[in-house]
C-alpha cells in the first residue's frame, strides 16, 4: 500500500501524504529502513509474486518462501533482488513442487566366480 501511494501522481497530494504517514506507522522500523533504501536507489521496495515468480527480477521464488507467504503471511524477501514479496490472494495457493526425477537403479554385476559357483 505504501509503495502504491508513493508511486501515484496527480491530485490529492495532501490525502496521499497523510495516508503514507499512517501506513509508515504500521510497518516495523527494520522493514521500513530496508524498503526506504530500495526506494532511494530507484527500485521498487515490494514485488508481486505471480506464478511463483518475482515480477521485478523475473526469477522463481523459493518454494519455502512461497509457502510462508501463503500460510502465515510472514514477511519474505526475494532471494535474488532483495525486494519484499507480496502474494496476491489469488496466488495464495502454493504451487506443488515439481515431481521427483525418476532414477534408474543399477544392480551390481555378479562376479564370474559367483555366477559359476551358483
Secondary structure, DSSP 8 states (H G I E B T S, - for coil): -HHHHHH--SS-HHHHHHHHHHHHHTS-HHHHHHHHHHHHTT--SEEEEETTEETTT--B--HHHHHHHHHH----B-TTT--EEE--GGG-S------------------HHHHHH-
